[in-house]
Amino acid sequence: REACEAHPPPHGMAWYGNMYRQLARKAEWFANSLIINADKEGFGARQLWRFSVLMEDQQLAEQVRLHSMDESRHSNMFVGILDLIFPSALEASFREQLKQLSPRYTPRNHPSTTLAGTEEILSPDRVMEGLMEGNLTEVRALILQLLLRPVMQAYAPAEHRQKLLRVSDRLIHDETKHIEYSARFIERYAQQHREWGRAAMLDAQKRVNDASLEEVSVEGLPMPI
C-alpha cells in the first residue's frame, strides 16, 4: 500500500482523477457510485467463478477462485462503506437488498469447482487472454481505490474515519494481490510464447481502454471500481 501511495496515478490519468473528484463532491453521486461498485464486485465474483471452471490449469483456477471470494467480500464492504459514511441513508429493507448483490462466496459456501465439459474448456491462449484483461482491469481498480480513499475520509463522520481507513487498506491490499498473482501466471506463460504474449497484452490493453472510455462517454461517470 505504501508503495502505491508513494506513486499516485500517472500524469496521463490526471484528467480522470480530476473528473472523479469533481463528481464526488456531490453526495448523491458519490453514494450512488458506492452502490454501483457493490453491484460490480458481486457480478465480478460470479464471473470469476465461472471462469475458474473453464480452465485446465488447477493452480490458476484456485487463485481465480480466491479472487472471486475477495470480490464477493468487496461487494459487502462497499455496502458497509455506504452505511458508515451515510448512516441515515439506508432503510433496513434497502440495506438487505444491497447485501444480496454479493453472492457471499466463502471457502465453505461457493458453487461447484467441477471442471466444465470438454466442449466448454478454454484453450490456454483464451485463458491467458482473459487473465490479461483481468490483470489490467485490476490495475484500473487499484487506481480508483487510491482516488476513493481521500474522498471517503472527507465524507466520513469523525468517529468512522479510522475504520474506513482500515477498509481502504484491505481493498488496496486485495487489488494489489490480484495484480500480482495474475501477472505471475501471465509472465510464466509469456516466457514460452513471447511474440504471442506481447500481441495479446496489447490487444487486452485496447479492450480495457475501449471499455473504460465507453463507460465514461456514455454515463459521464468514472468507471466503477
Salt bridges, closest charged atoms under 4 A:
GLU2 OE2 - ARG1 NH2 3.58
GLU5 OE2 - ARG1 NH1 2.89
GLU5 OE2 - ARG149 NE 3.19
GLU41 OE1 - HIS74 ND1 3.65
ASP57 OD2 - ARG188 NH2 3.26
GLU62 OE1 - ARG65 NE 3.77
ASP70 OD1 - ARG73 NH2 3.10
ASP70 OD2 - LYS177 NZ 3.08
ASP70 OD2 - HIS178 NE2 2.81
GLU71 OE2 - HIS67 NE2 3.68
GLU71 OE2 - HIS74 ND1 3.55
GLU71 OE2 - HIS178 ND1 3.89
ASP83 OD2 - ARG95 NE 2.72
GLU96 OE2 - LYS99 NZ 3.65
GLU129 OE1 - ARG126 NE 3.85
GLU133 OE1 - ARG207 NE 2.71
GLU138 OE2 - HIS67 NE2 3.39
GLU138 OE1 - HIS178 ND1 3.04
ASP169 OD1 - ARG1 NE 2.81
ASP169 OD1 - ARG149 NH1 2.97
ASP174 OD2 - ARG73 NH2 2.67
ASP174 OD2 - HIS74 NE2 2.72
ASP174 OD1 - ARG170 NE 3.22
ASP174 OD1 - HIS173 ND1 3.33
ASP174 OD1 - LYS177 NZ 3.73
GLU175 OE1 - HIS178 ND1 3.62
GLU180 OE2 - ARG184 NE 2.91
ASP210 OD2 - LYS206 NZ 2.73
GLU215 OE1 - ARG140 NH1 3.96
